[in-house]
Amino acid sequence: MNCKYCGYPIPKAAAICPHCKRMLTQEQLKQRKEMNGYMTPYAERIEKLQYEMNKNNIEKNEQHINIKPYALILIVLLIIILIVWIF
């Protein structure tokens, strides 16, 4: 298997490219697992960390989406109050 980023060959037990020092992607880790029939403990840990990072990013995005309607309502109310106060 070669590194997705630099094309350098990656040893079977490695989860990080020895050339560019980047982690394998989740797809590459899954391919490695399918090819070898197992995954090294280090690669398993990296896969779990990548999954947790993606899960946290999704949760953060959902929180931002939920805040936007409230912010819009607040802005509209403030504009209405300002217009009433001026006139």
Secondary structure, 3 states (H helix, E strand, C coil): CECCCCCCECCCCCCECCCCCCECCHHHHHHHHHHHCCCCHHHHHHHHHHHHHHHHHHHHHHHHHHHHHHHHHHHHHHHHHHHHHHC
